[in-house]
């Protein structure tokens, strides 16, 4: 995994109409445990991890690294949006910023993922001005729909991890340097 880029981290919190996107804090640990151990959340990500393993291995303040945004609603963590730059991936994705997201099942169906990911993509446009890729299983209908809403266009389909995968690309808006 390569560095995200020349940005100060964590950035100022990002506020949307209903959400706050910010760096992780110790109070988020129970929600991270829930995210990582939830069968529903991990259906298309290789399955949930064992709760005892996660409880043992997760640091007091989880996911403190450039590109990890906690998504908060009404003072509580409901999900995470992740930005990573892959140095090993599909050839069309190498070196590009990859968008990922995890939301607790109770937050599904309210448009929070769309709102949070759009805000993070806007931040990328302003801070880095680079294209972003998104990979998901084709069977993950909700994620495929979200990719379309966010402006990702299909680059390729491929087979990996015993499942059909989709890779989309979203070009930059050309706003780098405005943040």
Secondary structure, 3 states (H helix, E strand, C coil): CECCCCCCCCCCCEECCCCEEECCCHHHHHHHHHHHHCCCCCCCCCCCCCHHHHHHHCCCCCCCCCCEEEEEECCEEEEEEEEEECCCCCCCCCCCEEEEEEECHHHCCCCHHHHHHHHHHHHHHHHCCCCEEEEEECCCHHHHHHHHHCCCEEEEEEEECCEEEEEEEECCCCCCCCC
